Amino acid sequence: MNTALLPPPAPAPAQPPLLEWTVAFGDADRCVAEVRAGARAFLTRAHLPRPLREDALVVISELVTNTVRHTHAPGSLRLAHGPSGLDVDVSDTSRVLPQPRLAEPGAALGGRGLTLVAALCDSVSVTLDTASGKTVHAHLAPLPPPPRPPAARPPGVARPW
């Protein structure tokens, strides 16, 4: 019998840990501010850049507000931050799909939430669950790094055209 010793398998590349936070909320308007405050604290701990953090807070506020206003039922928010970006999941007990609508001209409030969410996110989807209701999932990809300034040329060196 011929046996060969093989080197041990290479370890999988280290992935940054996935940070998660989940909170349940009620059906009162005041809970939106409480959820937003908790989400802000999580996003700050996750070291998200300020522009991404601000976009995420708008998305979270809109989705939680929709749950409170349109389902009149408790819901939950799950945030997960990892290498691919931030995932926002808002679940509720309603099986009615969210419907984007046009805001009425001159109306100060209402009708813009899902349009804002779609504009700020890289993807938005809804999953129905026959037993529990639905989950709206939004994904915000990490921001690209800022462009690097051109390399400095030593004095007296002409720029190539």
BAVEX-873173 format. One record per residue: x, y, z of N, C-alpha, C in turn. Coordinates in steps of 0.2 Angstrom, whole numbers, padded with zeros to 4 digits, always signed. Layout:
REM BAVEX-873173
NODE    n_u    n_v    n_w   ca_u   ca_v   ca_w    c_u    c_v    c_w
NODE      X      Y      Z      X      Y      Z      X      Y      Z
...
This chain:
REM BAVEX-873173
NODE    n_u    n_v    n_w   ca_u   ca_v   ca_w    c_u    c_v    c_w
NODE  +0004  -0006  +0000  +0000  +0000  +0000  +0004  +0006  +0000
NODE  +0003  +0011  -0005  +0007  +0017  -0005  +0003  +0023  -0002
NODE  +0006  +0026  +0003  +0002  +0031  +0006  +0007  +0037  +0005
NODE  +0004  +0043  +0004  +0008  +0049  +0003  +0005  +0054  +0009
NODE  +0010  +0057  +0012  +0008  +0062  +0017  +0006  +0069  +0013
NODE  +0001  +0071  +0014  -0002  +0077  +0011  -0001  +0083  +0016
NODE  +0000  +0089  +0014  +0000  +0094  +0019  -0007  +0096  +0021
NODE  -0007  +0099  +0027  -0014  +0100  +0029  -0017  +0105  +0025
NODE  -0024  +0105  +0024  -0027  +0110  +0020  -0026  +0117  +0023
NODE  -0025  +0122  +0018  -0024  +0129  +0020  -0030  +0132  +0023
NODE  -0029  +0136  +0029  -0035  +0138  +0032  -0039  +0143  +0028
NODE  -0045  +0143  +0029  -0049  +0148  +0025  -0047  +0155  +0026
NODE  -0048  +0160  +0021  -0046  +0166  +0023  -0050  +0169  +0028
NODE  -0047  +0173  +0032  -0051  +0176  +0038  -0056  +0182  +0035
NODE  -0062  +0181  +0037  -0067  +0186  +0035  -0068  +0190  +0042
NODE  -0069  +0197  +0040  -0071  +0201  +0046  -0077  +0198  +0049
NODE  -0078  +0199  +0056  -0084  +0196  +0059  -0090  +0200  +0056
NODE  -0096  +0197  +0056  -0102  +0200  +0055  -0105  +0202  +0061
NODE  -0107  +0209  +0061  -0110  +0212  +0067  -0117  +0212  +0065
NODE  -0121  +0210  +0071  -0128  +0210  +0070  -0131  +0213  +0076
NODE  -0137  +0216  +0074  -0142  +0219  +0080  -0149  +0218  +0078
NODE  -0153  +0216  +0082  -0160  +0215  +0081  -0164  +0218  +0087
NODE  -0170  +0221  +0085  -0174  +0224  +0090  -0181  +0223  +0088
NODE  -0186  +0222  +0092  -0193  +0221  +0091  -0196  +0228  +0093
NODE  -0201  +0230  +0089  -0204  +0237  +0091  -0212  +0236  +0090
NODE  -0215  +0240  +0093  -0222  +0240  +0094  -0226  +0244  +0088
NODE  -0232  +0246  +0089  -0236  +0249  +0084  -0237  +0256  +0085
NODE  -0233  +0259  +0090  -0234  +0266  +0091  -0229  +0271  +0087
NODE  -0231  +0277  +0085  -0227  +0281  +0081  -0220  +0282  +0085
NODE  -0221  +0283  +0092  -0215  +0285  +0096  -0209  +0279  +0095
NODE  -0211  +0273  +0094  -0206  +0268  +0093  -0201  +0269  +0088
NODE  -0203  +0273  +0082  -0199  +0274  +0077  -0192  +0278  +0079
NODE  -0193  +0283  +0083  -0187  +0287  +0086  -0183  +0282  +0090
NODE  -0186  +0278  +0094  -0182  +0273  +0098  -0178  +0268  +0094
NODE  -0181  +0266  +0089  -0178  +0261  +0085  -0172  +0265  +0081
NODE  -0173  +0271  +0079  -0168  +0275  +0075  -0162  +0276  +0080
NODE  -0164  +0278  +0086  -0158  +0279  +0091  -0154  +0273  +0092
NODE  -0157  +0267  +0093  -0153  +0261  +0093  -0149  +0259  +0087
NODE  -0152  +0260  +0081  -0149  +0259  +0075  -0143  +0263  +0074
NODE  -0144  +0270  +0076  -0138  +0274  +0076  -0132  +0272  +0080
NODE  -0134  +0270  +0086  -0128  +0267  +0090  -0125  +0261  +0087
NODE  -0129  +0257  +0084  -0126  +0251  +0081  -0121  +0253  +0075
NODE  -0124  +0257  +0071  -0120  +0259  +0065  -0114  +0263  +0067
NODE  -0114  +0266  +0072  -0108  +0270  +0075  -0103  +0265  +0077
NODE  -0105  +0260  +0081  -0101  +0254  +0083  -0098  +0250  +0078
NODE  -0102  +0250  +0072  -0099  +0246  +0066  -0094  +0250  +0062
NODE  -0093  +0256  +0064  -0088  +0261  +0061  -0090  +0262  +0053
NODE  -0097  +0262  +0052  -0099  +0264  +0045  -0097  +0271  +0044
NODE  -0095  +0273  +0038  -0093  +0280  +0036  -0100  +0284  +0037
NODE  -0099  +0290  +0038  -0105  +0294  +0040  -0110  +0295  +0034
NODE  -0108  +0295  +0027  -0113  +0295  +0022  -0117  +0289  +0022
NODE  -0114  +0283  +0023  -0117  +0277  +0023  -0122  +0276  +0029
NODE  -0119  +0278  +0034  -0123  +0278  +0041  -0130  +0283  +0040
NODE  -0129  +0288  +0037  -0135  +0293  +0036  -0140  +0290  +0031
NODE  -0137  +0287  +0026  -0142  +0284  +0021  -0146  +0278  +0025
NODE  -0142  +0274  +0028  -0145  +0268  +0032  -0150  +0271  +0037
NODE  -0149  +0276  +0040  -0154  +0279  +0045  -0160  +0281  +0042
NODE  -0160  +0284  +0036  -0166  +0286  +0032  -0170  +0279  +0030
NODE  -0166  +0274  +0027  -0169  +0268  +0025  -0173  +0265  +0031
NODE  -0169  +0264  +0037  -0172  +0261  +0043  -0178  +0265  +0045
NODE  -0178  +0272  +0045  -0184  +0276  +0047  -0190  +0275  +0043
NODE  -0189  +0275  +0036  -0194  +0274  +0032  -0197  +0267  +0032
NODE  -0193  +0262  +0033  -0196  +0255  +0033  -0200  +0254  +0040
NODE  -0197  +0256  +0045  -0200  +0255  +0052  -0207  +0259  +0052
NODE  -0206  +0265  +0049  -0212  +0270  +0049  -0218  +0266  +0045
NODE  -0216  +0263  +0039  -0221  +0260  +0035  -0224  +0254  +0039
NODE  -0220  +0250  +0043  -0223  +0245  +0047  -0228  +0248  +0052
NODE  -0226  +0253  +0055  -0230  +0256  +0061  -0237  +0259  +0058
NODE  -0236  +0262  +0052  -0242  +0266  +0049  -0247  +0261  +0045
NODE  -0244  +0257  +0042  -0248  +0253  +0037  -0250  +0246  +0039
NODE  -0247  +0243  +0044  -0249  +0236  +0047  -0252  +0237  +0054
NODE  -0251  +0242  +0057  -0253  +0242  +0064  -0252  +0236  +0068
NODE  -0246  +0234  +0067  -0244  +0227  +0071  -0237  +0228  +0073
NODE  -0235  +0224  +0078  -0228  +0224  +0080  -0223  +0222  +0074
NODE  -0217  +0224  +0075  -0212  +0222  +0069  -0205  +0221  +0073
NODE  -0200  +0219  +0068  -0194  +0219  +0071  -0189  +0221  +0065
NODE  -0183  +0224  +0068  -0178  +0226  +0063  -0172  +0222  +0065
NODE  -0168  +0220  +0059  -0162  +0216  +0060  -0157  +0220  +0055
NODE  -0151  +0222  +0058  -0146  +0225  +0055  -0140  +0220  +0055
NODE  -0137  +0219  +0049  -0131  +0215  +0049  -0126  +0218  +0044
NODE  -0120  +0219  +0047  -0114  +0223  +0044  -0109  +0218  +0043
NODE  -0106  +0217  +0037  -0101  +0213  +0035  -0097  +0216  +0029
NODE  -0093  +0212  +0026  -0088  +0214  +0020  -0093  +0216  +0014
NODE  -0098  +0213  +0013  -0102  +0215  +0007  -0107  +0221  +0009
NODE  -0107  +0224  +0015  -0111  +0230  +0016  -0115  +0229  +0022
NODE  -0121  +0233  +0022  -0126  +0233  +0027  -0132  +0230  +0025
NODE  -0135  +0225  +0028  -0142  +0222  +0027  -0147  +0225  +0032
NODE  -0152  +0227  +0029  -0158  +0230  +0034  -0164  +0225  +0032
NODE  -0166  +0222  +0038  -0172  +0218  +0037  -0177  +0220  +0042
NODE  -0183  +0222  +0039  -0189  +0224  +0043  -0194  +0219  +0042
NODE  -0197  +0216  +0047  -0202  +0211  +0047  -0208  +0213  +0051
NODE  -0214  +0211  +0048  -0220  +0212  +0052  -0225  +0206  +0050
NODE  -0231  +0207  +0053  -0235  +0201  +0053  -0240  +0202  +0047
NODE  -0240  +0207  +0043  -0244  +0208  +0038  -0242  +0204  +0031
NODE  -0246  +0202  +0027  -0244  +0198  +0021  -0246  +0203  +0015
NODE  -0248  +0209  +0017  -0249  +0214  +0011  -0242  +0217  +0009
NODE  -0241  +0216  +0002  -0235  +0219  +0000  -0235  +0227  +0000
NODE  -0229  +0230  +0001  -0228  +0237  +0001  -0229  +0239  -0006
NODE  -0232  +0245  -0007  -0234  +0247  -0014  -0231  +0254  -0015
NODE  -0226  +0255  -0019  -0223  +0262  -0020  -0229  +0266  -0023
NODE  -0230  +0272  -0021  -0235  +0277  -0024  -0232  +0284  -0025
NODE  -0235  +0287  -0029  -0233  +0294  -0030  -0236  +0299  -0025
NODE  -0232  +0303  -0023  -0234  +0308  -0018  -0239  +0313  -0021
NODE  -0244  +0315  -0018  -0248  +0320  -0021  -0244  +0327  -0022
NODE  -0245  +0330  -0027  -0242  +0337  -0028  -0244  +0342  -0022
NODE  -0239  +0345  -0020  -0240  +0349  -0014  -0241  +0346  -0007
NODE  -0241  +0340  -0007  -0242  +0336  -0001  -0235  +0337  +0003
NODE  -0235  +0339  +0009  -0229  +0339  +0013  -0226  +0332  +0016
NODE  -0231  +0328  +0017  -0229  +0321  +0020  -0232  +0316  +0016
NODE  -0229  +0310  +0016  -0232  +0304  +0014  -0230  +0302  +0006
NODE  -0230  +0296  +0005  -0229  +0294  -0002  -0222  +0294  -0005
NODE  -0217  +0295  -0001  -0210  +0295  -0004  -0206  +0290  -0001
NODE  -0208  +0287  +0004  -0204  +0282  +0008  -0200  +0277  +0004
NODE  -0204  +0273  +0000  -0201  +0267  -0004  -0197  +0270  -0009
NODE  -0199  +0276  -0012  -0195  +0278  -0018  -0188  +0280  -0015
NODE  -0188  +0283  -0009  -0182  +0285  -0005  -0177  +0279  -0004
NODE  -0181  +0274  -0001  -0177  +0267  +0000  -0174  +0265  -0006
NODE  -0178  +0264  -0012  -0175  +0261  -0018  -0169  +0266  -0020
NODE  -0170  +0272  -0020  -0164  +0277  -0022  -0158  +0276  -0018
NODE  -0159  +0274  -0012  -0153  +0274  -0007  -0149  +0267  -0007
NODE  -0153  +0262  -0009  -0151  +0255  -0008  -0148  +0252  -0015
NODE  -0144  +0247  -0014  -0142  +0244  -0020  -0147  +0238  -0022
NODE  -0151  +0236  -0017  -0156  +0231  -0019  -0161  +0231  -0013
NODE  -0167  +0230  -0015  -0173  +0230  -0011  -0177  +0224  -0013
NODE  -0180  +0220  -0008  -0184  +0214  -0010  -0189  +0213  -0004
NODE  -0194  +0209  -0005  -0199  +0207  +0000  -0200  +0200  -0001
NODE  -0200  +0197  +0005  -0201  +0190  +0006  -0207  +0189  +0010
NODE  -0212  +0185  +0007  -0218  +0183  +0011  -0217  +0176  +0014
NODE  -0219  +0176  +0021  -0219  +0170  +0024  -0226  +0168  +0026
NODE  -0229  +0162  +0025  -0236  +0161  +0026  -0237  +0161  +0033
NODE  -0233  +0159  +0038  -0234  +0159  +0045  -0233  +0165  +0048
NODE  -0228  +0170  +0046  -0226  +0175  +0050  -0228  +0182  +0047
NODE  -0229  +0183  +0041  -0230  +0189  +0037  -0225  +0190  +0032
NODE  -0221  +0196  +0032  -0217  +0198  +0027  -0210  +0201  +0030
NODE  -0205  +0201  +0026  -0199  +0204  +0028  -0197  +0208  +0022
NODE  -0196  +0215  +0023  -0193  +0219  +0018  -0185  +0219  +0019
NODE  -0181  +0217  +0014  -0174  +0217  +0014  -0171  +0222  +0010
NODE  -0167  +0226  +0013  -0163  +0232  +0009  -0156  +0231  +0010
NODE  -0152  +0231  +0005  -0145  +0231  +0005  -0141  +0237  +0003
NODE  -0137  +0240  +0007  -0133  +0245  +0006  -0125  +0243  +0005
NODE  -0122  +0244  -0001  -0115  +0241  -0002  -0111  +0246  +0001
NODE  -0105  +0244  +0003  -0100  +0249  +0006  -0098  +0254  +0001
NODE  -0096  +0260  +0003  -0094  +0265  -0001  -0088  +0264  -0004
NODE  -0086  +0266  -0010  -0080  +0265  -0013  -0075  +0269  -0010
NODE  -0068  +0267  -0010  -0064  +0272  -0006  -0063  +0278  -0011
NODE  -0061  +0284  -0007  -0060  +0290  -0011  -0055  +0289  -0016
NODE  -0055  +0293  -0022  -0050  +0292  -0027  -0043  +0295  -0024
NODE  -0038  +0291  -0026  -0031  +0293  -0024  -0029  +0299  -0028
NODE  -0026  +0304  -0025  -0023  +0310  -0028  -0017  +0307  -0033
NODE  -0016  +0311  -0039  -0011  +0309  -0043  -0004  +0309  -0039
NODE  +0000  +0305  -0041  +0007  +0305  -0038  +0011  +0312  -0040
NODE  +0014  +0314  -0035  +0018  +0320  -0035  +0024  +0319  -0040
NODE  +0025  +0324  -0044  +0031  +0324  -0048  +0037  +0328  -0045
NODE  +0043  +0325  -0046  +0048  +0329  -0043  +0048  +0336  -0047
NODE  +0051  +0341  -0044  +0051  +0348  -0047  +0055  +0347  -0053
NODE  +0053  +0351  -0058  +0057  +0351  -0065  +0055  +0346  -0070
NODE  +0051  +0341  -0068  +0049  +0335  -0072  +0043  +0337  -0076
NODE  +0043  +0337  -0082  +0037  +0339  -0086  +0032  +0333  -0086
NODE  +0026  +0335  -0087  +0020  +0331  -0087  +0020  +0327  -0094
NODE  +0020  +0321  -0094  +0019  +0318  -0101  +0012  +0319  -0104
NODE  +0012  +0320  -0110  +0005  +0321  -0113  +0004  +0315  -0117
